[in-house]
Amino acid sequence: MSERQRANHGRQHGSRVWMVTGASSGFGRAITEAAVAAGDVVVATARRPQALGDLVAARPDHVEAVALDVTDAAAVDAVVADVEARYGRIDVLVNNAGHGQVGAAEETTDAELRSLFDVHVFGPAALVRAVLPGMRARRAGAIVQMSSFGGQVAYPGFSAYCATKFALEGYSEALAAEVGPLGIAVVVVEPGAFRTAFAGSGLVQSARVTEDYDATVGPTRDMITGIGGSQPGDPARAAAAILRALDADHPPLRLPLGDDAVDGILGHLDSVRAEVHAWEPVSRATGFAPEPAGAAGEAATP
């Protein structure tokens, strides 16, 4: 198989078969529409698949809506097995299902944190495990992990959300090194502020608010609850960028989307590099001290 064929993540018979989670709105819906426009077939999953009724009605031969809660591991396995049995393969998996969370670390309950990890980390991991046997057998495929530029840069109020995206990115970077030699691409998408439900119906706020965090978390809470409808990012253009990346000879491991994402990540990387260099002498001086010359021989002399 050529590099070009591998990079095109299993395009066969003139079209690809996609499985997109969280497809009822936002990025999931935009990706579904872009893939269909490219002539591909999309199994669009959502907890409420009826929200996809208009897409199915418009292109019944290219879109199928399927109910799926990604936190239900048994359902994940069953849906993937059913799709592969009926379509013969899954060429592209898009792990997109998720939601926002805002609140200080102290304000975020254990249940809230675990719930977010279930959706953003354990759900995607279960889907990856389910699709990889088929992709390995074909030596082709692609896995798109919808992260955030919050997967590299953390802000007050987003400790729980960023923790899940940092985890997803670490998981995906190792995954890419494991499956790349098998012809499977992994692309981690890192959007900035786009006009999705993230800041609206998709946002969870920690129920407990502590005044001591008003100066740090308060501005973040005000920003994220007031930005809905004015975000600069266009989900349709994001979807087009994702398709372009997947069709590249060498798809990127990370794909930041939006000026805010690019600027934020580059600024963060500069800050990390500067801090590492500033503390480099201390960091490097943590090994065992070398033994004085001849010390080992002198110790052995009777």
C-alpha positions, 0 to 999 in steps of 0.5 A: 500500500502506498503512502498516499493510500495509507494517508487517505485513511481507507478510501475504498470503492469511491467513498468512505464510511465514517462513524461520528459521535455527538453528531446532532449539533456543532462540530459533529453535525458539520463534519457529517455534512462535509463528509456527505458532501464529499460523497462519503457515508456517515453513521451519525450517532447521538443520544437523541438521533431524531435531531438528525432527521433532516439530514437523514431525510435529505440524504438517506443513502449517505446518512444514518442516524444511530442512538449511542451514549458513548459512556455505555461500553456495551452499547459502543461495542454493539454499535461498532459491530453492527456498523461493520457488519452492515457496511463492511468497515469503518474508515474514519472514527470521529470521537466528538461527543462531549460538553463543557464544564466551568468551575474552580477545581475546589468547586468541582465535585468528584461526580462531575469530574468522573462524568467528564472523564467518562465522556471525553476519555473513557468513551473515546478509548472504548470506541478506539478499541472497538474499531482498531481490529478492523482497521488493523486488518485492512491496514488503513483507517483514521481516528479523529479525536476532537480535543480543544486548544484547552488540551494544551493550555489550561485556564482558571475555571477549566481545570476539569475540562482541560484535565480530560483534554490533556488526557485525551491528547496524551492517549492519542499521541501514544496511540498514533505512534502505535498504529501509524506503522499499521497505516492508521492515522490519528488526528487530534483537533484543537479548536478555539472558540467556535459557534457550537453549543459548548457555551450554551446548552452543552455547558455544565457549571459547578453548582457550588461557587466560592467567593475566593475564586471570583477574581480568577474563575469569575472572568472565565465563567462570565466569558464562557456564559456570555460568548454564545453566538459571537464566537469567531469560529465557523464549524463548517470551515473547521469540518473542511479543514479536518477533511483536508488534513485527513486527505493529506499525504502526511496528516498532522498529529495535532490540528489547531483551529482558529486564531485563538487556538494557534496564538494560545498554543504557540504562546504556551509553548514559548512559555514552557520552553522559557521556564524549562531553560530558566530552571535547567541547571536545577533540573539537570543537577538531580542525578547521583554525584559522580565518584571522584577519580580512583575512588572505586579502586581505592575502596577495593584496596586492602 
